Amino acid sequence: MLLSKASRHLLQSHVSPSLKAGQLGQRRTLLGVVHAIDKRVYRWAKGVLPPISKTENIALGCGTIGFDRDIFSGSPSLKHLIDTYQPKISPEEQSFLDNQVHHLCTLLNDHDVVVKKDFTKEAWDYMRDEKFFGMKIPKEWGGLGFSTQAVSAVLAKLATQCFDANATVAVPNSLGPGELLVRYGTQEQKEYFLPRLANGTLIPCFGLTGPHSGSDATSLIGSDCVVSKHPQTGELGVVASFKKRYITLAPVAGCVGLGLNLTDPDGLLGGNGDEGFTVALLERGHAGLRMGPRHIPLNAAFMNGTVEGEDVWIPMSSILGGQERCGFGWNMFVECLAEGRGVSLPAGSIGAARSVVAGVGAYSRVRKQFRVPIAEFGGIQEAMAKAGSDGLITIAGGDVMNAIVDNHEAPMVISSVMKQNCTERGRRIVECGMDIAAGSAICRGDKNYLGNAYMSLPIAITVEGANIMTRSFQIIGQGLTRCHPHMSDLLRALQLPPAQEKEAVQTFVKQFHRIVGHGVTNFFGSVFKGISSTFSSAIRSKTAYKNGDDLLAYHEKQLLRLSNNFALTADLCFTLGGRLKFEELLMGRLADALGAIYLGYATLHHFHRRRGIQGLEALTEHAMLRLEREAQDALYAASENFPGPLGPIASTVMKIGCFPLGGITRPYADPSDTLTKEIARLLTTPSEIRDMFQEGIYSAPDGTIHQMTDLIKALPICVEADKAAAAIRKEKRRPTDEEANLIAKADSLRDALIQVDVFEHATSEEAQPGYVRPAVLGTAERFANLDKTVFKEAA
């Protein structure tokens, strides 16, 4: 029975002073012991965790967090995603896609571009005149001021015709100096550079990577500058030496943004600016600056080369943002990187997905083997369905990412997921297309619409942080420190100096308790949701996806369960302390899980927006089943291989939490053969799903020979002809005149469209008068020494 306040006061007044003093002393002693333990734990954690560098500390404060944080918390909301992010293209932007982008595509012959390793002057001039390089520059500075969604659509459409055009237009609209100038440039820099960048007078590039700094480009090894005064004028500036490589557009650029490591040994900055990563903005022709030599990335034609200089004098007026922005380059770089990594590179994969579904899907009906369209073969159906669902996933992820950026966010973790996951899916999509198109995909020439994309996608996988590094280090390394709801405050507490230890211990203990509470909540949430999701999966009909509402509800439930599993695993990573950054196998698996979860939500977001397209339920089901399987397998592999001294304990906790009933609570499997065949049918016959993929591709004007356009136009004719031929065989009758004409037209189209290019001369040397191939010359020399030179003589 609870005592009233008055009764407690009366009892306390009768307690002896000596007893009171004893109780108070015991309490103080207990608090002292607790505080001593807290301090010891804090000091242990501070000793285990390696110091956070200045660069890492800046990164913790750069960019934004949003839906990625929701996943790390274990409680993302599809409704919030749908309500917050709506990808849109304005009428002006759509007109640009339909007219200027379409016309640019007509100026580009993909095969010629790759052979000649350059565009025509007409194409270069058109890109400049129509402000393709200034799409992101605001209208007030002469640019187009387009949305991120529009830029992505432009890049994707260009990729369906010419990947080199995609890469060329992408750079000025992502990590080119234009966006950095808009955000950080001085007024004088903006007034001079932005109008010239917008109208194409200056083509920009950005010099960051060097021989000793690739995916760790911000280490800036070999790109040094020292603050000094000009020996004649006394003007303050820097003397820089640098050796940059892999710089896209450098061979033709009129200006370059240079990433430099600035030092100020004589203190000349005087507190205005700081040492560290600094961006300089130089024009072609700047004294000592060398640009022009080219790399040739695989077989690509886009301009890529070196930027070099030794002891180059750079005045403070050429430091982007002026002297006060010295040492601020990392902030600039990180906050603008989301656009290049998360938007421009995935746009190429979106273009590849549209090309494969549109072109290869049609080809699989046009092409016959054993008198049957190859679309009827199981192996072709499997590859086509994978390409289609990966294509949907990539398009959906791109739409959400674009909307996030257009919402004035700079999500570093999601942009890394998009870069790594979507470029890898793009590679798989094109590989599927190559496997299906076979010989027609490996013979180069005007008829080949896949080969150059096949050789270009590995470049996208390599640039702006190689995928192998992004997956195994960056995504989870950034994610845990940036997106975990309690981690960043705990890390900052561990970095405080000894003089602030009391405050640091209090913050550390508070956040540590929250992390433990977060982990406990996710543990029990994972157990409950794991059993519940397993049950709902077991009783679900294989055709339940045909009801759109049920499809959304079921898969959202599975993603919420997987998010809980992921968040629990992220909490368990704290058992590794500073060792986590060296456990790249674990981080790679968690990156796979995070990527699958984010793209799963994006795919449901896409379905919600595009409901009503016939067949979208089936394609979304196929994609979601694959993503859920990916996340489940990644988490299971992590639980089987959890590293560290506490690894066995963490592994056991993870297995109980994520898979409480063992294998029974790992219910996600690959799509059924029936569903795979249905997806393949939708993608290889006229359907609304095919129409959806064809929305953003280049279609050549009537009367133009263009392989992909011709395949798309031939598809309905070939399908109808096959139906007519099947009916004739079944009914054992002669074809009508109309049927005969239809079949003959289809046969003629098939014969034309399965042809590949043939060249009299493969090289300019072969085209020289009197040229004889060395092997043929050697044969003639050998026969010259024989008595009999033909079989008839020998016989």
C-alpha positions in Angstrom: 0.0 0.0 0.0 1.5 3.4 -1.1 2.0 6.0 1.6 0.7 9.5 1.3 3.2 12.4 1.0 2.2 13.5 4.5 2.7 10.0 6.1 6.1 9.7 4.4 7.1 13.1 5.8 6.0 12.1 9.3 7.9 8.8 9.2 11.1 10.5 7.9 10.9 13.1 10.7 11.2 10.3 13.3 14.3 8.7 11.7 17.4 9.3 13.7 20.0 11.7 12.3 22.7 9.0 12.5 20.5 6.6 10.3 19.9 9.3 7.8 23.6 10.1 7.6 24.4 6.4 7.1 21.8 6.1 4.3 23.2 9.2 2.6 26.7 7.9 2.8 25.7 4.5 1.3 24.0 6.4 -1.5 27.0 8.5 -2.2 29.2 5.4 -2.1 27.0 3.6 -4.6 26.9 6.6 -6.9 30.6 6.9 -6.7 31.0 3.3 -7.6 28.7 3.7 -10.6 30.4 6.8 -11.7 33.8 5.1 -11.4 32.5 2.2 -13.5 31.1 4.6 -16.1 34.4 6.4 -16.3 36.3 3.2 -16.7 34.0 2.0 -19.5 34.3 5.4 -21.1 38.1 5.3 -21.0 38.1 1.7 -22.3 35.9 2.7 -25.2 38.1 5.8 -25.9 41.2 3.6 -25.9 39.6 1.0 -28.2 38.2 3.4 -30.7 40.9 5.0 -32.9 41.0 8.8 -33.1 38.7 10.3 -35.7 40.7 12.3 -38.2 39.8 15.8 -39.1 38.5 14.6 -42.5 36.3 11.9 -40.8 35.0 14.4 -38.3 34.0 16.8 -41.2 32.3 13.9 -43.0 30.2 13.2 -39.9 28.7 16.7 -40.3 28.3 16.7 -44.1 25.4 15.7 -46.1 22.0 14.9 -44.8 20.2 11.9 -43.3 16.6 10.9 -43.8 15.2 7.6 -45.0 18.6 5.9 -44.5 18.3 6.8 -40.8 14.9 5.3 -40.6 16.3 1.9 -41.9 19.1 2.0 -39.3 16.4 2.7 -36.6 14.5 -0.4 -37.7 11.3 1.5 -38.3 11.1 2.9 -41.9 7.7 3.9 -43.2 6.5 3.4 -46.7 3.8 6.0 -46.2 6.3 8.6 -45.2 8.4 7.8 -48.3 5.4 8.1 -50.5 4.2 11.3 -48.9 7.6 13.0 -48.8 9.2 12.2 -52.2 7.4 12.7 -55.5 9.6 12.6 -58.6 8.3 15.1 -61.2 9.3 16.5 -64.6 8.0 19.9 -65.6 6.5 20.5 -69.1 9.6 22.5 -70.0 11.8 19.6 -69.0 9.7 17.1 -70.9 9.8 19.3 -74.0 13.6 19.3 -73.7 13.6 15.5 -73.6 11.3 15.2 -76.5 13.1 17.8 -78.7 16.6 18.7 -77.9 17.6 15.4 -76.4 15.9 13.5 -79.3 17.7 15.7 -81.8 21.1 15.2 -80.2 20.6 11.5 -80.4 20.0 11.8 -84.1 23.4 13.5 -84.4 25.1 10.6 -82.7 26.1 7.3 -84.4 27.3 5.2 -81.5 29.6 3.0 -83.6 31.2 6.0 -85.4 31.8 7.8 -82.1 33.6 4.8 -80.6 35.7 4.2 -83.7 36.7 7.8 -84.1 36.9 8.3 -80.3 35.1 11.7 -80.5 31.9 13.4 -81.4 31.5 15.5 -84.5 31.9 19.2 -84.2 28.2 19.5 -85.0 27.3 17.4 -82.0 29.7 19.3 -79.7 28.3 22.6 -80.9 24.7 21.4 -80.4 25.4 20.3 -76.8 26.9 23.7 -76.1 24.2 25.8 -77.8 21.3 23.9 -76.2 23.0 24.2 -72.7 23.4 20.4 -72.1 26.4 21.3 -69.9 24.3 23.8 -67.9 21.2 21.9 -67.0 21.8 22.3 -63.2 23.0 25.9 -63.4 20.2 28.3 -62.3 18.4 30.3 -64.9 19.6 33.5 -63.3 23.2 32.6 -64.4 22.1 31.5 -67.9 21.5 27.8 -67.2 18.4 25.7 -67.6 17.8 25.2 -63.9 16.5 21.7 -64.3 15.4 19.3 -61.6 17.5 16.3 -60.7 14.8 14.1 -62.1 15.0 15.8 -65.4 18.8 15.6 -65.5 18.6 11.8 -64.7 16.0 11.4 -67.5 18.2 13.2 -70.0 21.3 11.1 -69.1 19.2 7.8 -69.3 17.9 8.7 -72.7 21.3 9.5 -74.0 22.5 6.2 -72.7 20.0 4.3 -74.9 21.7 5.8 -77.9 25.3 6.5 -76.9 27.0 5.9 -73.6 29.8 8.3 -74.4 27.2 11.1 -74.7 25.8 10.1 -71.3 29.2 10.3 -69.7 30.1 13.6 -71.4 26.9 15.4 -70.3 26.9 13.8 -66.8 30.2 15.4 -65.5 29.3 19.1 -65.9 25.9 18.4 -64.3 27.2 16.5 -61.3 30.7 17.1 -59.8 31.7 19.7 -62.3 32.7 23.1 -60.8 29.3 24.6 -61.8 27.4 23.3 -58.8 30.3 24.1 -56.5 30.4 27.6 -57.8 26.6 28.1 -57.3 27.0 27.0 -53.7 30.4 28.3 -52.6 31.8 30.6 -55.3 32.6 34.3 -54.7 30.4 36.8 -56.4 33.2 37.6 -58.9 33.7 33.9 -59.6 30.0 33.3 -60.2 29.7 36.3 -62.5 32.7 35.2 -64.6 32.4 31.4 -64.8 28.7 30.5 -64.5 27.4 32.2 -67.7 30.3 30.8 -69.6 29.7 27.3 -68.2 26.0 27.6 -68.9 26.4 28.5 -72.6 29.1 26.0 -73.2 31.9 28.5 -73.8 33.8 26.7 -71.0 33.6 22.9 -70.8 34.4 22.0 -67.2 36.2 19.1 -65.5 37.1 18.2 -61.9 40.6 17.0 -61.0 40.7 14.8 -57.9 42.1 11.4 -58.4 45.9 10.7 -58.9 48.3 7.8 -59.2 48.4 7.3 -55.4 44.8 8.4 -54.6 42.0 6.6 -56.4 39.0 5.5 -54.4 40.6 7.3 -51.5 40.8 10.4 -53.7 40.4 12.8 -50.8 43.8 11.7 -49.4 45.2 14.0 -52.2 48.6 12.2 -52.2 50.8 14.0 -54.7 48.5 17.1 -54.9 50.1 19.6 -52.6 50.0 23.4 -52.4 51.8 25.7 -50.0 50.5 29.2 -49.0 53.0 31.8 -50.1 53.4 35.3 -51.4 54.2 36.1 -55.1 57.9 37.0 -55.2 57.3 40.1 -57.4 53.9 41.4 -56.4 53.6 40.1 -52.8 50.1 38.9 -53.6 48.9 36.0 -51.4 48.3 32.7 -53.1 49.6 29.1 -53.2 52.3 27.3 -55.1 50.9 23.9 -56.2 52.2 20.7 -57.7 49.8 18.0 -58.8 49.5 14.9 -61.0 45.9 14.0 -61.7 44.6 11.1 -63.8 41.3 9.6 -64.9 39.8 13.1 -65.3 36.8 13.0 -67.5 36.6 15.9 -70.1 40.1 17.1 -69.2 41.4 16.8 -72.8 38.8 19.3 -74.0 38.0 21.2 -70.8 38.3 25.0 -70.7 38.4 25.1 -66.9 39.3 22.6 -64.1 38.4 22.4 -60.5 41.5 21.0 -58.7 41.5 19.2 -55.4 44.7 20.2 -53.5 46.1 19.5 -50.0 46.9 23.0 -48.7 49.5 23.7 -46.0 50.4 27.0 -44.4 53.7 26.6 -42.6 54.3 30.3 -42.2 50.8 31.1 -41.0 50.1 33.5 -43.9 46.4 32.8 -43.8 46.2 34.7 -40.6 43.1 32.8 -39.4 41.2 33.5 -42.6 40.9 30.0 -44.0 42.5 26.8 -42.9 44.8 24.0 -44.0 43.5 20.9 -45.7 41.5 19.9 -48.8 41.1 23.0 -50.9 39.6 23.5 -54.4 41.3 25.8 -56.9 39.6 26.8 -60.2 41.9 27.3 -63.2 41.3 28.0 -66.8 43.0 26.2 -69.7 46.2 28.1 -70.5 46.9 29.0 -66.9 50.7 29.2 -66.6 52.2 25.8 -65.7 48.9 23.9 -66.2 49.0 20.9 -68.6 45.8 19.3 -69.9 45.4 17.4 -73.2 46.8 13.9 -73.1 44.1 11.2 -73.1 43.4 7.9 -71.4 41.2 5.4 -73.4 39.0 3.7 -70.8 38.3 0.3 -72.4 36.7 1.0 -75.8 35.0 4.2 -74.7 35.3 7.5 -76.7 34.4 10.0 -74.0 37.3 12.4 -73.2 39.3 11.3 -70.2 42.9 12.3 -69.4 45.5 13.9 -67.2 45.8 17.3 -65.4 49.4 18.1 -64.3 51.5 20.9 -63.1 54.7 21.6 -61.0 55.1 24.7 -58.9 52.0 26.4 -60.4 51.3 29.8 -58.9 47.6 30.1 -58.0 46.3 33.4 -56.6 43.8 33.4 -53.7 41.2 34.8 -56.2 41.3 31.4 -57.9 40.6 29.4 -54.8 37.0 28.4 -55.1 35.1 30.6 -52.6 38.2 32.7 -52.0 40.7 32.6 -49.1 38.1 32.0 -46.4 37.2 28.7 -48.2 40.7 27.3 -47.9 40.5 23.9 -46.2 36.8 23.7 -46.9 37.1 21.4 -49.9 36.0 18.2 -48.2 32.7 19.9 -47.2 32.2 21.0 -50.8 33.1 17.6 -52.2 30.9 15.5 -49.9 27.8 17.6 -50.2 28.0 17.7 -54.0 29.1 14.1 -54.5 25.6 12.8 -53.9 24.6 14.1 -57.3 27.3 12.3 -59.2 27.3 9.0 -57.3 23.6 8.8 -56.6 22.1 10.3 -59.8 24.4 10.5 -62.9 26.0 7.0 -62.7 22.7 5.1 -61.9 21.1 7.0 -64.9 23.4 5.0 -67.2 22.1 1.8 -65.7 18.5 3.0 -66.1 19.3 3.6 -69.8 20.8 0.2 -70.1 17.7 -1.4 -68.5 15.4 0.4 -70.9 17.6 -0.7 -73.9 17.7 -4.3 -72.9 14.0 -4.7 -72.2 13.0 -2.8 -75.3 15.6 -4.1 -77.8 16.6 -7.5 -76.5 13.0 -8.3 -75.5 11.9 -7.7 -79.1 15.0 -9.5 -80.5 14.1 -12.6 -78.5 10.8 -12.8 -80.5 12.3 -11.9 -83.8 15.1 -14.4 -83.5 14.3 -18.0 -84.1 16.3 -21.2 -83.4 15.0 -24.6 -84.2 12.0 -22.8 -85.9 10.9 -21.4 -82.5 11.3 -17.8 -81.2 14.1 -18.0 -78.6 11.8 -16.2 -76.2 10.2 -19.6 -75.7 13.4 -21.1 -74.3 13.6 -21.4 -70.5 17.2 -20.1 -70.3 16.2 -17.0 -72.3 13.1 -16.5 -70.1 15.2 -16.6 -66.9 17.7 -14.1 -68.2 15.0 -11.8 -69.6 13.0 -11.9 -66.3 16.1 -11.0 -64.3 17.0 -8.1 -66.6 13.4 -6.9 -66.3 13.1 -7.0 -62.5 16.6 -5.5 -62.0 15.6 -2.8 -64.5 12.5 -2.0 -62.4 14.6 -1.9 -59.3 17.1 0.5 -60.8 14.4 2.8 -62.2 12.5 2.8 -58.9 15.7 3.5 -56.9 16.6 6.3 -59.3 13.2 7.9 -59.0 13.3 8.0 -55.2 17.0 9.2 -55.1 16.2 12.0 -57.6 13.2 13.1 -55.5 15.4 13.1 -52.4 17.9 15.4 -54.0 15.2 17.6 -55.4 13.9 17.9 -51.8 17.2 19.7 -51.1 18.8 16.7 -49.3 22.3 15.3 -49.9 22.1 11.7 -48.6 25.6 10.4 -48.5 24.7 6.8 -47.6 21.8 6.4 -50.0 23.9 7.9 -52.8 26.6 5.3 -52.1 24.0 2.5 -52.1 22.7 3.8 -55.4 26.1 4.1 -57.0 27.3 0.6 -55.9 24.0 -1.3 -56.2 22.6 0.2 -59.4 25.8 0.2 -61.5 26.2 -3.5 -60.5 22.6 -4.2 -61.5 23.2 -2.3 -64.7 26.2 -4.6 -65.5 24.0 -7.7 -64.8 21.2 -6.4 -67.0 23.5 -5.8 -69.9 25.2 -9.2 -69.3 21.7 -10.8 -69.5 21.1 -8.9 -72.8 24.4 -10.0 -74.2 23.7 -13.6 -73.3 20.4 -13.5 -75.1 21.4 -11.5 -78.2 24.6 -13.7 -78.4 26.3 -13.3 -81.8 24.4 -10.1 -82.7 25.7 -8.5 -79.5 29.4 -9.2 -80.0 29.8 -8.2 -83.7 30.5 -4.5 -83.7 28.9 -2.0 -86.1 25.8 0.1 -86.5 23.5 -2.8 -85.8 25.0 -3.5 -82.3 23.2 -1.5 -79.6 24.6 -3.4 -76.7 28.3 -3.9 -77.1 29.4 -0.4 -76.2 27.2 -0.3 -73.2 28.7 -3.7 -72.1 32.2 -2.2 -72.3 31.1 1.1 -70.6 29.4 -0.2 -67.5 32.6 -1.5 -65.9 33.8 2.1 -66.1 30.8 3.3 -64.1 31.5 0.6 -61.6 35.1 1.8 -61.2 34.7 5.6 -61.1 33.8 7.9 -58.1 34.8 5.2 -55.6 35.2 1.7 -56.9 32.2 -0.5 -56.1 34.4 -3.0 -54.2 35.4 -0.3 -51.8 32.0 1.4 -51.7 30.4 -1.9 -50.8 32.9 -3.3 -48.3 33.8 -0.1 -46.5 32.0 3.1 -47.3 28.3 2.3 -47.1 28.3 0.8 -43.6 31.2 2.8 -42.3 29.4 6.0 -43.1 26.0 4.5 -42.3 26.8 3.5 -38.7 28.4 6.8 -37.8 26.0 9.0 -39.7 22.6 7.3 -39.7 22.5 5.3 -36.5 20.2 7.3 -34.2 22.7 7.4 -31.3 26.1 6.7 -32.7 27.2 10.2 -33.8 26.7 11.7 -30.3 28.5 8.9 -28.7 31.5 9.3 -31.1 31.7 13.0 -30.4 31.8 12.3 -26.7 34.7 10.0 -27.2 36.6 12.6 -29.1 36.3 15.3 -26.4 39.6 16.4 -24.7 40.5 15.2 -21.1 39.5 18.6 -19.7 35.9 17.9 -20.7 35.9 14.3 -19.4 33.0 14.8 -17.0 30.7 16.1 -19.7 32.0 13.4 -22.1 31.3 10.6 -19.6 27.8 11.8 -19.0 27.0 12.0 -22.8 28.7 8.7 -23.4 26.7 6.9 -20.7 23.5 8.4 -21.9 24.1 7.4 -25.5 25.4 4.0 -24.6 22.3 3.2 -22.6 20.2 4.4 -25.6 22.2 2.1 -27.9 21.6 -0.8 -25.6 17.9 0.0 -25.4 17.8 0.4 -29.2 19.3 -3.0 -29.6 16.9 -4.7 -27.1 13.9 -3.1 -28.8 15.2 -4.3 -32.2 15.9 -7.8 -30.8 12.4 -8.4 -29.6 11.0 -6.6 -32.6 13.0 -8.9 -34.9 11.9 -12.1 -33.0 8.2 -11.1 -33.2 8.3 -9.9 -36.8 10.4 -12.8 -37.8 7.8 -15.3 -36.6 4.9 -13.2 -37.9 6.4 -12.7 -41.3 7.3 -16.4 -41.6 3.7 -17.3 -40.9 2.3 -14.8 -43.4 4.7 -16.0 -46.0 3.7 -19.7 -45.4 0.0 -19.1 -45.9 0.3 -16.6 -48.8 -1.0 -17.7 -52.1 1.4 -17.6 -55.1 -1.1 -15.4 -56.9 -1.8 -13.0 -54.0 0.3 -10.4 -55.8 -2.4 -9.9 -58.3 -4.2 -7.8 -55.7 -2.2 -4.6 -55.6 -3.2 -3.7 -52.0 -2.3 -7.1 -50.8 1.0 -6.9 -52.6 1.9 -3.6 -51.0 0.8 -4.7 -47.5 2.6 -8.0 -47.6 6.0 -6.8 -48.9 6.0 -3.7 -46.6 5.6 -6.1 -43.7 8.6 -8.2 -44.9 10.7 -5.1 -45.4 9.9 -3.9 -41.9 11.0 -7.2 -40.5 14.2 -7.1 -42.5 14.8 -3.5 -41.4 14.5 -4.7 -37.8 17.0 -7.5 -38.5 19.4 -5.0 -40.1 19.1 -2.5 -37.2 19.8 -5.2 -34.7 22.8 -6.3 -36.6 24.0 -2.7 -36.8 23.7 -2.5 -33.0 25.8 -5.7 -32.6 28.5 -4.1 -34.7 29.4 -2.0 -31.7 30.9 -5.1 -30.1 33.7 -4.7 -32.6 34.7 -1.2 -31.5 37.3 0.4 -33.8 38.0 -3.0 -35.4 34.8 -2.7 -37.4 36.5 -0.6 -40.1 38.8 -3.6 -40.8 36.0 -6.2 -41.0 35.1 -5.5 -44.6 33.5 -8.9 -45.3 30.9 -8.1 -42.6 30.4 -4.6 -43.9 30.0 -5.8 -47.4 27.2 -8.2 -46.4 25.5 -5.5 -44.4 25.8 -3.2 -47.4 24.0 -5.8 -49.5 21.2 -6.0 -47.0 20.9 -2.2 -46.6 20.8 -1.9 -50.4 18.2 -4.5 -50.9 16.0 -3.0 -48.2 16.2 0.6 -49.5 15.6 -0.6 -53.1 12.7 -2.7 -51.9 11.0 0.4 -50.4 11.8 2.3 -53.6 10.2 -0.5 -55.7 7.0 -0.3 -53.6 7.1 3.5 -53.9 7.2 3.1 -57.7 4.3 0.6 -57.7 2.2 2.9 -55.6 2.8 5.8 -58.1 2.4 3.8 -61.3 -0.4 1.4 -60.3 -2.7 0.7 -63.2 0.0 -0.5 -65.6 -1.1 -4.0 -66.7 1.5 -6.5 -65.5 3.2 -4.2 -63.0 2.0 -6.4 -60.1 3.8 -9.4 -61.5 7.0 -7.5 -62.2 7.0 -5.9 -58.8 6.4 -9.3 -57.1 9.4 -10.7 -59.0 11.6 -7.8 -58.0 10.5 -7.9 -54.4 11.0 -11.6 -54.0 14.6 -11.3 -55.3 15.3 -8.3 -53.0 14.0 -10.0 -49.9 16.0 -13.1 -50.7 19.1 -10.9 -51.2 18.7 -9.2 -47.8 17.9 -12.4 -46.0 21.0 -14.2 -47.4 23.3 -11.3 -46.6 22.1 -11.1 -43.0 22.3 -14.9 -42.6 25.9 -14.9 -44.0 26.7 -12.1 -41.5 25.3 -14.2 -38.6 27.4 -17.2 -39.7 30.6 -15.2 -39.8 30.3 -12.5 -37.2 33.9 -11.5 -36.3 35.7 -10.3 -33.2 36.4 -11.6 -29.7 32.7 -11.3 -29.0 31.8 -12.7 -32.4 30.3 -16.0 -31.1 28.0 -14.1 -28.7 27.0 -11.5 -31.3 26.4 -14.3 -33.8 24.1 -16.2 -31.4 22.2 -13.0 -30.5 21.8 -12.2 -34.2 20.6 -15.7 -35.1 18.1 -15.8 -32.3 16.9 -12.3 -33.1 16.8 -12.5 -36.9 16.0 -16.2 -37.4 14.3 -17.3 -34.1 13.1 -20.6 -35.5 16.2 -21.3 -37.5 15.7 -22.1 -41.2 11.9 -22.0 -40.8 12.2 -18.2 -40.2 14.3 -17.7 -43.4 11.2 -18.0 -45.7 12.3 -15.9 -48.7 13.0 -17.8 -51.9 13.6 -16.9 -55.5 10.6 -16.3 -57.7 8.8 -19.4 -59.0 9.3 -20.6 -62.6 5.7 -19.7 -63.3 6.2 -16.1 -62.3 9.5 -16.0 -64.2 7.8 -17.2 -67.4 5.0 -14.6 -67.0 7.6 -11.8 -66.6 9.4 -13.0 -69.7 6.1 -13.1 -71.7 5.3 -9.5 -70.6 8.7 -8.3 -71.7 8.8 -10.1 -75.0 5.3 -9.4 -76.3 3.5 -6.1 -76.8 2.4 -5.1 -73.2 2.0 -2.0 -71.0 5.1 -3.1 -69.1 7.1 -2.9 -72.3 5.6 0.5 -72.9 6.7 1.6 -69.5 10.3 0.7 -70.2 10.2 2.3 -73.6 9.1 5.7 -72.2 12.6 7.0 -71.9 14.4 5.6 -74.9 15.5 7.1 -78.2 13.3 6.1 -81.1 14.8 7.0 -84.5 12.6 9.0 -87.0 10.7 7.1 -89.7 12.8 6.2 -92.6 16.0 5.9 -90.5 17.8 2.6 -90.2 18.2 2.1 -86.5 18.4 -1.4 -85.1 16.7 -1.0 -81.7 13.9 1.1 -83.2 13.4 -1.4 -86.0 13.3 -4.3 -83.5 10.6 -2.5 -81.5 8.5 -1.8 -84.6 8.9 -5.4 -85.8 7.8 -7.1 -82.5 4.0 -6.8 -82.9 4.2 -8.0 -86.6 6.3 -11.0 -85.7 4.1 -11.9 -82.7 0.9 -11.7 -84.9 2.6 -13.7 -87.6 3.5 -16.4 -85.1 0.0 -16.6 -83.9 -1.3 -16.9 -87.4 1.2 -19.7 -88.2 0.3 -21.6 -85.0 -3.4 -21.4 -85.9 -2.7 -22.6 -89.5 -0.8 -25.6 -88.1 -3.4 -26.4 -85.5 -6.2 -26.3 -88.0 -4.2 -28.0 -90.7 -5.2 -25.6 -93.4 -3.6 -23.2 -95.9 -3.1 -19.6 -94.9 -5.4 -16.9 -96.2 -3.9 -14.2 -98.4 -3.8 -11.9 -95.5 -2.1 -14.4 -93.3 0.4 -15.3 -96.0 1.3 -11.6 -96.5 1.7 -11.2 -92.7 4.0 -14.2 -92.4 6.0 -13.1 -95.4 6.4 -9.6 -94.0 7.5 -11.0 -90.6 10.0 -13.4 -92.3 11.5 -10.5 -94.3 11.8 -8.4 -91.1 13.4 -11.3 -89.3 15.9 -11.9 -92.1 16.9 -8.3 -92.0 17.1 -7.8 -88.3 19.2 -10.9 -87.5 22.0 -9.7 -89.8 25.2 -8.3 -88.3 27.7 -5.8 -89.7 30.4 -6.9 -92.1 33.5 -4.8 -92.9 35.8 -5.0 -95.9 38.4 -3.4 -93.8 38.7 -3.5 -90.0 41.5 -1.0 -89.8 42.8 2.0 -91.7 45.9 0.0 -92.5 43.9 -2.7 -94.2 42.3 -0.1 -96.4 45.6 1.0 -97.9 46.1 0.1 -101.6 48.0 -3.1 -102.1 47.6 -4.3 -98.5 47.7 -8.0 -98.0 47.0 -9.6 -94.6 50.2 -11.1 -93.1 48.7 -14.6 -92.8 47.6 -14.6 -96.5 51.0 -13.3 -97.5 52.6 -16.2 -95.5 50.4 -18.7 -97.2 51.4 -17.4 -100.7 55.1 -17.6 -99.7 54.7 -21.3 -98.6 52.8 -22.3 -101.8 55.5 -20.6 -103.9 57.9 -23.4 -102.8 55.6 -26.2 -103.8 55.3 -28.0 -107.1 51.6 -28.5 -106.9 49.6 -25.5 -105.7 46.0 -26.7 -106.1 44.2 -30.0 -105.1 43.3 -30.7 -108.8 47.0 -30.8 -109.6 47.8 -33.1 -106.7 45.0 -35.5 -107.6 
